[in-house]
Amino acid sequence: MVSTGQLGAFALVSLILIVIPGPGVLFVVGRALSYGRRTALVTACGHASGNYVVAAFIAVGLGSILQRSAEAFLIVKLAGAAYLVWLGVHAFRHRKDLAGALEVAVPEPRGGWRSAWDGLVVGMTNPKAFILFGAILPQFVNRAAGHVPAQMLILALVSVSIGVTSDCIWGVAASAVRSWFTRSPRRYAMVGGAGGLAMITVGVTVAITGRKN
């Protein structure tokens, strides 16, 4: 159904697009700085799942609607941006609470299911995912072979696998830097605030960039 050539070509294009840090990468990095490696990795898995949900919707026709309707695309983009900003404000406001926890114990990471959900929402509202799966993915489908939705889902799985690997690497790297700061409550508060600001920045960036009306 899907040839090796199709898989290889789309994997290469996906890799080129994914290695360029976008909203997803910056969000995972922000989580690593604010909550640590475990939360970052769970968030990365949630983000990958959200990306695949986007691919699935596009495979059944939603992508074509978003491609034609600037209004629909704008709604999705702004919803994701607003959620990112809210998460960033929450992390920034509670940066001192996280620092104070060091006085009695190592801070507990953000709940697994909640972190996965946050990543899922960001993945589903990431404009980069709509561009990759809505504008680029269809070009690698062999319509003559039939089963177009199935082809798209298989190709998307390759891209998502590359994406989650990239996000996890970014998350581990960021959490390694975070460990140096956690030796001091003051440093930890600074990191928590920086992680929150990073998420706010990503949200604002998502809101003001992307597809034009």
C-alpha positions in Angstrom: 0.0 0.0 0.0 2.7 2.5 1.0 6.1 2.0 -0.8 9.5 2.3 0.8 10.1 5.3 -1.4 7.1 7.1 0.0 8.1 6.3 3.6 11.7 7.4 3.1 10.8 10.6 1.3 8.2 11.7 3.8 10.4 10.7 6.7 13.2 13.0 5.4 10.9 15.9 4.9 9.4 15.4 8.3 12.8 15.3 10.0 13.8 18.6 8.4 10.6 20.3 9.6 10.7 18.7 13.1 14.3 19.4 14.0 13.4 23.1 13.7 12.1 24.1 17.1 8.4 25.0 17.1 5.6 25.4 19.6 5.8 21.7 20.6 9.5 21.6 21.3 9.4 24.9 23.2 6.5 23.6 25.3 8.3 20.4 26.2 11.4 22.4 27.1 9.3 24.7 29.3 7.8 21.7 31.1 11.3 20.2 31.6 12.5 23.5 33.2 9.4 23.9 35.4 8.7 20.3 36.5 11.6 18.0 35.4 12.4 15.1 33.0 9.5 12.8 33.8 6.9 15.4 33.2 8.7 16.5 30.0 8.8 13.0 28.6 5.1 12.4 29.5 4.2 15.7 27.9 6.2 14.7 24.8 4.2 11.5 24.5 0.9 13.5 24.9 2.1 16.0 22.3 2.8 13.1 19.8 -0.6 11.7 20.4 -2.2 15.1 19.7 -0.3 15.3 16.5 -1.5 11.9 15.4 -5.1 13.0 16.2 -4.6 15.9 13.9 -3.3 13.5 11.2 -6.4 11.3 11.7 -8.8 14.1 11.3 -7.0 15.3 8.2 -7.1 11.8 6.8 -10.9 11.8 7.0 -11.4 15.3 5.6 -11.0 17.9 8.3 -7.7 19.0 6.9 -9.3 20.1 3.6 -11.8 22.2 5.6 -9.0 23.9 7.6 -7.0 24.5 4.4 -10.0 26.3 2.8 -11.3 28.2 5.8 -9.1 30.9 7.3 -11.7 31.3 10.1 -11.6 27.6 11.2 -7.8 27.7 11.2 -7.8 30.9 13.2 -10.1 29.4 15.8 -7.9 26.3 16.3 -4.8 28.4 16.4 -6.0 31.0 19.0 -7.5 28.2 21.2 -4.2 26.5 21.4 -2.4 29.9 22.0 -4.8 30.8 24.8 -4.2 27.4 26.5 -0.5 27.8 26.3 -0.6 31.3 27.8 -2.8 30.1 30.7 -0.4 27.2 31.5 2.5 29.6 31.4 0.8 32.1 33.7 0.0 29.3 36.1 3.6 28.1 36.2 5.0 31.6 36.7 2.6 32.4 39.5 3.5 29.3 41.4 7.3 29.4 40.9 7.9 30.4 44.6 5.7 27.5 45.8 7.9 25.1 43.8 11.0 26.6 45.2 9.7 26.4 48.8 9.1 22.7 48.4 12.8 22.1 48.2 13.1 22.9 51.9 11.3 19.7 52.8 11.6 17.4 49.8 12.3 17.2 46.1 9.3 18.6 44.2 6.9 16.1 42.9 6.5 16.1 39.1 3.3 17.2 37.6 0.7 14.4 37.5 1.2 11.9 34.6 -2.3 12.0 33.2 -2.5 15.8 33.5 0.9 16.3 31.8 -0.2 13.9 29.0 -3.4 15.8 28.6 -1.6 19.2 28.4 0.7 17.7 25.7 -2.3 16.3 23.8 -4.0 19.7 23.7 -0.9 21.4 22.5 -0.3 18.7 19.9 -3.9 19.0 18.6 -3.7 22.8 18.3 -0.2 23.1 17.0 -0.3 25.0 13.6 2.9 23.2 12.6 1.0 19.8 12.7 -1.7 21.2 10.4 0.9 22.4 8.0 2.8 19.1 8.0 -0.2 16.8 7.8 -2.6 19.1 5.9 -0.3 20.7 3.2 2.7 18.4 2.9 1.6 14.8 3.7 -1.0 14.6 0.9 1.8 15.2 -1.6 3.3 11.8 -0.7 0.2 9.8 -1.1 -0.2 7.5 -4.1 -3.9 8.1 -5.0 -3.7 5.5 -7.8 -3.0 2.8 -5.1 -6.2 3.6 -3.3 -6.8 3.5 0.5 -5.8 7.1 0.7 -6.8 7.6 4.4 -4.9 4.5 5.4 -1.8 5.7 3.5 -2.0 9.0 5.3 -2.3 7.4 8.7 0.7 5.1 8.0 2.9 8.0 6.8 1.8 10.2 9.7 2.9 7.5 12.1 6.4 7.8 10.7 6.4 11.5 11.3 5.0 11.3 14.8 7.6 8.7 15.7 10.3 11.1 14.6 8.6 13.9 16.5 8.3 12.2 19.8 11.9 11.1 19.7 13.0 14.7 19.0 10.8 16.1 21.8 12.1 13.5 24.3 15.7 14.5 23.4 14.9 18.2 23.9 13.2 17.4 27.2 16.0 15.3 28.6 18.6 18.0 27.6 16.5 20.7 29.3 16.0 18.7 32.4 19.7 18.2 32.7 20.2 21.9 32.8 17.4 22.2 35.3 19.2 19.9 37.8 21.9 22.4 38.3 19.4 25.1 39.3 17.5 22.8 41.7 20.4 22.8 44.1 19.2 26.2 45.3 15.6 27.2 46.1 16.3 30.6 44.5 17.6 29.1 41.3 14.7 26.7 41.2 12.2 29.6 41.4 14.1 31.3 38.6 13.8 28.2 36.5 10.1 27.8 37.3 9.5 31.4 36.2 11.5 31.0 33.1 9.6 27.9 32.1 6.3 29.8 32.6 7.6 32.7 30.5 8.7 30.3 27.8 5.2 28.8 27.6 3.6 32.3 27.5 6.1 33.3 24.7 5.1 30.2 22.7 1.4 31.0 23.1 1.8 34.6 21.9 4.0 33.4 19.0 1.4 30.9 17.9 -1.3 33.6 18.1 0.5 36.1 15.9 2.2 33.9 13.4 1.1 31.2 11.0 -1.4 31.3 8.2 -2.7 34.8 7.2 -6.3 35.6 6.5 
